[in-house]
């Protein structure tokens, strides 16, 4: 692996942006989800028993325990922590010096605090992935605030390697679970014929993707398996070309998912993890910038590497053709595809490769450790070499511990391999499990909605006869409404409505709370459904009655003449999901009491100090603003600022180079004229000119290219 200065900087910048998106998205939804009048008040998760603060933090690691000490109720404390996280991540986006280990530790602790009380609305794999990646950022980021340097450190390749290992675990497990689940659509390669219309919140492009021919959908499923199962093994290849090829395949998959579905910041986070496959040389290629490192590789070695890479890609293509029986179908002008292996054969393959995958990780990690150790040994100066070795030892031990603990959730994909994990590692995993340091992953395990997309539609009435549908902003409802584009925002209520439709209302206790709050006309909850409350059909008076039905939705098809239909969706009635209820209804009261959704404790005093009033004022400023608009405004402004800052730095660098060139020309002309002979030391002054040129080049060097001496000052 070459130098990773630029990919590391890009990774930390992207993580700051993703943290900002996550905090802002959650902040807007706190009142309706976790407020005192929300669906699942967060204060129910914190039982103030009078125990010492440290004991409370150990039992439930969240900074919300500090709320009472600051005179804040839980709702206000949550908003404060979210705003601090958003402001801190925005500052880190704009100022490189703040992309620091201390800052990333604060961001991780703040998001973990939200996660601990988030309940069902925060229990998504991307929240776990953000916490795990965020913790790794603490090891990857420099200690800028403490030491005042952003230079590369000798152990950075070791800590940055953990990002690559996390990407491998995420992609490999996501591919494996699709087959181990025995889902007939994945095994039949027909999953994508259902996926586009049955995913939680599709985009408009999902409708067009759904219209593609079946042979193309099946070929796309086969390509997905290849990208997610064998290609991740190339992440650890010593051949640079294979790693770059794997990088572009992962980027292609994530971009296609972003275009066809609204998966909040998840795909952006996965793309950020993919940066661990790059090196400075390739980033310079993107920037059309000459690489500063000289290429001493012989042509013979280069050709040999290229030949090996071609052999690997050829084997990958042949393996794909054999495993999925790819054949040209001239009658349909397409390619026929089928799964040419059985579940037993795949299970045997998984048992065979799981442990070797771990050993591949061990060898790759050991190589990074050894090479970074030699770099420490090659540093000139005893004190700098000693300090570099101490850093290498500390961060190497931390990276080795993280790698070892991650083996437990990774081997969840195969039972026998998991049983062979050393008990000491298993105990270590159990001790840190509450902090979400490492997690297991497996996306799209089973394809839902094979018989039509289930969708819950809530209806309200004031007389029990005339019913009006309550339309959500994002989830499908209105047949004529275009699918929205909300990435990277995640409307968490809309997502849970999708999960609720897959089962019964008893499997989603929060749904009873939703019905109860809508009957009460709670504005915070209504704003989860419609940011513009005037578009809510019962904004003037709460409905007297509510009910919910389940429908089956499908995308419409193109007309026979090839024209597009007027509606995006079609639907048929399925069954009753929730009976007709009103305030005081026996069934509603029974469900509220059964799930403990009715607060029987005495009303708590709402905070009214300076901080609380500031929170209320800020809330009033963002109320009514669409969350995607707010998020994209912040992203656009911060990105523009960073680009202008980069252009300004580049312009300044250009002026310095021009000045240096002019100085050199002036000295050259004087030497040619012989005018420097009057000083008696033309050679020394020429040397001084060369030194000035070197100093100019040092000023031109970006901060990430600082040498170890500058980093240790």
N, C-alpha and C positions, 0 to 999 in steps of 0.2 A: 504494500500500500504506500503510495507516495505521500507527499505533504498534504495535510488536511486543514490548513489554516483557513482558507476561504470557505470550504464546505461547513466548517465548524462555526464560522461567523454567520453564514447564511442560516444554519440550523438554529442558532440562538435567537436571531432576529425573527425567524418564523415562529418560534415558540413564544416569544413575547407577543406577537400578533394574535396567536391562537388563544393564549391566556386572556388577552383583552376581549376577544370575541366571546369566550366562554363566560367571563364575569358579567359583561354587559347583557348578554342574552338572559342569563339567570336573574340579574338584578331587576329587569323589567317585569319578571314573572313572580317575584317573591311575594308581593301582597296577596295575589290570588291563590298561590300555592301554599305558602307557609305563614302568611300573616295571621293576626289574631282572628280575623274573619275569613281566612282562607280555607281551602279544602282539607289540608292536613297541617294544622298549626305546628310550627317547629317547637314551640315551647312544651308540647307534650312529650318530646323526646329528651328533654332535660329535666331531670328530677333533682331539685335542689334539696339535698338531705342534710346539709350542714357539714359535710365532709370537707377535709382540707382540699385546696385547689389542686394540688399535685395529684392527689388520689382521684379526683374527678377527671382530670386530664388523662390519667392512665386508663381509667375505665371507659371513657369516651373522648378520644383526642379531638377536641374542637375548641377553638378560641371563644366560642359563644359563652363559655363558663365565666368569662370576664365581664359579660354584660351587666349583671347586677352591681359589680364593683364600680362600673362607670355610670351607674344610674340609668341604664338602658334596658328596655324590655327585649325579649328575644327577637321579635320582628325588626325592631330598629337596629339591633346589633347585627342582624344578618345583612341588612341593607348597608350598614357602615362597612362591614368586612368586604362586601362585594364591591363597593365603591373604592375602597382602598386598593383592592386587587386590580380593578379596572384602571385606576390612576397609575399604579405602580407599573403595570404591564405597558400602558401607553407611554410612560416615561422611558421604560426600557426599549421600546420600539424606536423612540426618537433619539435617545442618547446611548451610544455604544458603551460608554463607561458603566452604565447601569445594568448591562447584561452580565451580571455578576452572580457568583455563587450565593452570596447573602440575599440578593434580591430574588433569585429563583427559589431559595428556601422559603422566603416569605410568601411567595406566590403559591408554592405547593402547600404550605401550612394553611393558607386562607381557603384554597379550594377544598382541601381535606376537611376543613371546618364545616363548609357547606355540605359536603358529601355525607358527613356523619348524621346530619339531621334531615337529609334530603328525601329519605324514604323511597317509595316506589318511583317518584319522578326523577330521581338522580341515579337509579340503579341501571345504568346502561353501560355497555362495554366500552364506549368511547370516553365515558367519565373515568372508568378504571384505567384506560389507556393514557388519558391525559395526566392522571396522577402518577402513573409509573414513569412516563416520559419526563414529567416535570421533576420527579425525584432524581432521575439520571442527569437532568440539566444541572443539578447542584454539583455533580462530579465533573461534568464537562466544562461548565463555565469557569472563567478565571476569577481569581480573588482581586478584582480590579479595585474595589473600594478600600481594601486593606493594604494592598501592595502598590497600587498605582500603575499597573502595567497590564496591557492586553496581549503581550507577546505569547508566542507558542511555548508550551512547556514540554519537557521530554516525555511526560507520561500521558499527554493528550491523546495519542493514538490508542492507548489502552482504554481510557474512559469513553472515547468516542466509539470504540468497537462495541461497547454495550448497546449503543443505539442500533447498530447493524444486527446484533443478536436479537434484540427486541423485534425488529422488523421481520427477521426470519421466523421467530415464534408466531408472530401475528399472521403472516401470510401462509405458512406451512399448515398451521392448525386450522385456518379458515378453509383451506382446500380439503384437508383430511376429514373434517367433521361432516362435510357434505356427503361423503361416501359412507362413513361409519354410521350415519343416522339411518341408512337404508331407505332414504326418501326416494320413492319411485320416479319422481320427476328428475332428480339429479342423475340417477342411474340410467334413466331413459333418455337423458340429454334434452329433455323438454322443459326444463325449469324456466328458461327465459321466455317461453311462450306464455307463461303466467306472471312472471316476475314484474314486468313493467307496469301492469295494471293493478297488481296486488300489493306492491310495496307501500310503505306508510304514506308518504306524500310524494307522488310522482311529479315530474316537471312536464311542460308541454312537449318536449322532445321525446318523452316516454311514449306518448300516443303514436308518434311516427315510428319509433323503434318497434312498437308492438305490431305494426303492419308489415314488418319484414317477413319474408318467406320462412317457412318452418325449417328448411334445410340450413338456412343461415343462422337461425336461432340455435339449432343443435350444434352447428360448427362453433358458434360462439361459446357454448357451454364447454365443449372440448378444449377450446383455447383457454378458457378460465381455469380449468383443471391443470393445464400445462403451466400457466403462469403462476399458479398458487402452490403447486406441489413440487415438481422437479426444478423449476427455475430458481426458487429461493436457495437451493443448495449451491448455486453459483455465486451467492453473496460472499462466500469464503474462498473463492477461487484465487490462486496466486496470479492468474492471468488477468491483466487489467481489462482487456477487451471483453471478457466474459462478464465481469462485474458491471461494466457499462451497458452491455446488452441487457442484462437482468434489470438494471436501473430503468432503461427506457420501456421495457415491457411492463414493469410495475406502474410507471407513470401513465402509460397508455390505458391500463385497466382502471386506474383511479380517475383519470379524466373522463372516461366513458361513464363511469358510475356517477360522477358529479353532474354530467350533462343530462342524465336520465332520471336522477333521483335526488331528493333533498335530504342529505344525511349530515346536516349541520357541519361541524368542524372536523368530523371524523376522517373524511378523505383528505382534507387539507393536512391533518395531522399525520396521516400515512405518507403523503407526499413529502412532508418534512422529514420523516424517518428515512425516506429513500435517499436523502442527501448524504447519508453515511456511506453510500456506495461510491461517492465521487472523490476526486482529489483536485489539488490546485491546478494541475495541468489541464484537466478537462474544463474547469471553470474559466481558465484563461482562453481556452478554445472558444467558449461561448462569447466571451468578451472581445474576441478577435485581438487578443493581446499576446504578444510573444512570451513564451514561457521562459522564466529566468534561469531555470535549471538546464544545464547542458546535457544533451543526450549522448552518452558515451556508449550506448548499446551498439553492438556490432550488427551489421545488416543480416548476418547469418542467424544470430539469435532472434532478431526481430521477425525474420521470415519463419523461423521455427515456431515462434509463439503464434503467429498468424495461422500457421498450418494447424496447430493444436486447437486453436479456437474454431476453425472451420470444421475440424473433426467433431468437436463437441456439439456444435450447432447441427451438424448433419445427423449425428446420433440422436439428438433431441427430436429432429423432424421425423426420422425413421421410427423412433419409439412412439411418437404421436400417431403416425399412420397405422402402426401395428396395433396399439392399444385401443384405438377408436375406429379401426377398420375404415379408414377414409378411402372413398372410391368416387370417381367421376360418374355423374349420372347425366348422360347426354339428353335423355328424354325430358328431364326437368331443368336442364341447364344449371345444374347445381352439383353439390357434393353430398353423397350419402354418408351418414355417420352413425355408429352404434358403439356401445361399450363392449369391447371384446374380452373383458375379464370379468370374473365373478367376485362376489363379496368375499368368499373364502380366500381367493387368490390375493385380493387387496389386503385383507386382514393379515395374511402371511407376510406380504410385502411390508406392511406397517411394523409388524413385530421384528422384521429383519433390519429395517433401516432406522428405527427410533434411537437405539443405543449408538449405532455408528454416527448418527447426526450429532449426538452429544460429544462423541470423540472428535468429530470434525470441528465442533465448536471449541473443544479443549485445545486442539492443535493450533487452530487459528488464534485463539487467545494467548496461548503460550508464545507463539511467534511474535505477537505484538509486545508482550512483556519482555522478551529477550532483546528485541531490537531497541526498545526504549531504554533498557538497562545499558546496552552498549553506547547509546547516545549520551547517557549520563556519564559513562566512563570516559567519553571522548571530550568532555567539556574541559577547557583549560582553566586552571586555577583551583587550588585545593578547596577553598571555602565554597565556591560555586558548584564544584563537583560534589562536595559533601551535602550541600543543601538540596541539590537536584536529586541525589540518591535518597535522601530522607523523604522528599516529596514522592518519588517513584514508589518507595516502599509503602507509604500511607495510602496513596491512591490505588496502587496495584492491589493491596490487600482488600480495600473497599470494593474494587471492581471484581476481584475473585469471589468475594462473599456474595455480591449481587448475582454473579453468574451461577454460583452454586445453588443459591436459594431459588433461582428461576427454573432450575431443572425440575422441581416438584410440579408446578402448574403446567410446564411444557409436556411432561410425560402423562398428564391426564388423558391424552389422546390415545394411549395404549396401556391397558391395565397391567400387563406383565412387566413392562418397563418401569412403570410407576412403583410397582412393588419391590423392584430391585434398587431403588434409591436408598442411600445410606440413611439410617434412622436419625443420625445427628442433623443431617440437612433437613429432614422432614420436621424435626422439632424447631429448628431455626425458622423455617417457613411459617410454622404455626405461631411463633412468637411475634412475627412482624406482619401477620396477615391483616390485622386491624388497621394498619397504616397504608394498605394498598400499594406496597412497594413493588410487588410482582403479582401478576394475575394470569389466569388462563383465558384464552380467546377462542372464538369459533363462530364466525358470522354466517348468517343465512343457512343455519343447520338444516332446516326443513323448509320447503316451499309451501306457503299457505295460499288459500283462496283458489284451489284447483277447480272447485265447482262454482266459482264466482267470488268476487271480493266481498267479504262480510263487512257491513258498515252500519253502525248504530246511528239512528236519526232520532233526535229528541224533539218532541212536539209539545207546545203549550196551548192552553185555552183558558178563557175567563168564564165560559158558560158550560163547559163540558160537552159541547156539541160541535162548535167550530174550532178546528185545530190548525195551528200555524207552526211550520217547521222552524227550528232554531238553527240557523246556518252558521257554521264555523268559518273562520278566516282561511284556513289552510287545508283541512281535510276534505275529501270529496263529500258533496251533499247535493248542491244544485247541479242538475244534469247539464246545464248550459254554461256553467262557470268553468273557465280555463284553469287547468292545474297551475298552481303558483310556483314561483321561484323564491325560496326563502333562505337558501344556503348563504352564510354559515349559521344562521339563527336556528335554534331548535325550539319550536312550540311544544312544550312538554305535555300539555294537556291533550293536544291533537294526537301526539304519539301514543299516549295511554289509551285514547279512544280507539285507536287501531288495535291495540292489544286486547282491550275489553271486548271488542267485537268477535274475537277468536274463541271466546268462552261464554260463560254465563255471568250475570251481574254479581253473583255471589263470589266469583273469583276475582272481582275488582271492587273491594269494599269502598274505595274512594268514590265510586260512581254514585253510591247512595248519598255521600256528602255533597256531590255536585248537584244532585236533584234538590236536596234540602236547601243549599245556598241559593239556587236559582229561584226557588219558591219564596225565599226571603228577600230576593232582589239585591243581593250583595254586589256592590259595584265592582269590587276588586276581582271577583270571580267572573263577572260579566265581561270585564276587559280582557280576560284570557280567551274569550270567544270572539269578541269584536273590540278591537282597539278603539274604533269610533263607536261609542256607545249608542249613538243615534241610529246606527244600522241594526241594533238589536231590537227585535220586534216588540219586546215588552219593556222598553227602557223607561216608559212613562209610568207604568204600573206593573208590578210582578204578576206572573200568571197565577191563576187560582189552582189550576190543575196542570200536571205534567205527566207525560208517558214517554216511552222509548220503544221503537220498533227496530228490528234488524232487517236490512235489505241485502240483496246480492247485486253488486255493481260489476259492470264490464265496460271496457272501452268500446266505443262505437267503431264501426268499420267504414271504409270508404264506399261511396256509392257505386252502383254498377257502371256508371259512365266515367268513373275515376275521379269525380268531384268529391270535395270534403263535406261531411255532414254538418248540420247546424249545431249539433250537440256533441259534447265530448264523451258523455257517459250514457249508458242505459241501465235500468235496474228493474228488479222484480221483488215483490214483498216476500219475506222469508218467515218471520215469526215475531211474537211479542218478546221484547227484551226486558222491559221493566213495566209493571202495571201502572194504571192510573193512580196517582197519589196527590194529596194536598196536605197542607200544614195540619198536623194533628192526626193524620191518617194512621190507623193502627199498624198497617204493614210498614210504613215509613218509620214510625217511632220504634217498632220492633227491630228493624235493621240498624237504626242509629244506635240503639242500646246494645245490640249484639256485637257490633264492631267497635264500640266505644267511641263513636264519632260525635257524641253530644257531650259538651263540656259541662260537667256538673260542679266544677270548682267555683269559688267566689270570683267575680270579675276582678282582674288585675288592673292596677293603675297604669295608664299609658304614659310613657315617658314624655316629659314636657320641658326638658332642660335645653341648653343651647344647641347641643349636638342633635337632639331629636327634632328641634324646630328647623335646623339646617337640612336634615334628611327630608322633612315634609316639604320644604321649599323646593329642593331639588327634584323631588318626586313630581311636584306640580308642573315643573318645567318640561319634563319628558313625557308626561301623561298625554296620550292621544297621538304621539309620534309612532309610526310603524317601526317595529323593532328592526327589520331588515334594513330600512332606510337609515336608521341611527347607526347601525353597525357598519354599513358600507360607507357612510360618511366619515366615520372615524378611520376606517382602513384607507380610504382614498386620501384623506388629509395627511395621515402619518406617512403613507407611501410617497406622496408628492413631496413632503418635507424632506424625507430621506434621499429622494432622487435629486432634489435641488442641492442638498448638502453635498452629495457625491459629485454633482456637476461643478459646484463651487470649488470643491477640493481638486477636481481634475483640472479646472481652469487655472487655479493657483499653481498646480504642478506644472502645467504647460508654460506659464509665465516664467517660472524658475528655470525650466529647461532652456527657454529662449534666452534668458539672461546669461545662463552659463555658456551657451553656444556663442553669444555675442562677445563675452569675455575671452573665450578661447580664440575666436577670430582676431580680436584686438591684439592679444598677446602674440599670435602668430604673425600678424602684419608687422608688429614692432620688431620681432626677431628678424623678419625678412629685411626690414629697413636698416637693421643694425642699430636702432635707437636705444636698445637696451644695453648696448655696450658702454654708454655713458655712465650707467650705474655700476658697472664693473662686475655684476654677478647675474648675467642673463639666465644662466642655467638654473640658479636657485629660484629666481622669480618664476621661471617657467614651471618649476616643481610646485611653487606655491599656487600657480594657476591650476595645475592638475589637482592639487589638494582641494581647491575651491570647487572644482567640478565634482570631486568625490563627495564633498559635503552637500552639494546641491542634490546629488543623487540620493544621499541618505535622507534629506528632507522630503524627497519625492516618494520615498518608500512608504507604503501604507502601514498602518500600525501593526497589522498582523504579521508583517515581515520583520519585526524587531528580532534581533538576535538574543541569545540567552543572557548576554551581559546586560543588555538594556532591560530585560525582564527581571533580572535579579537586583537592580538598583533600588 
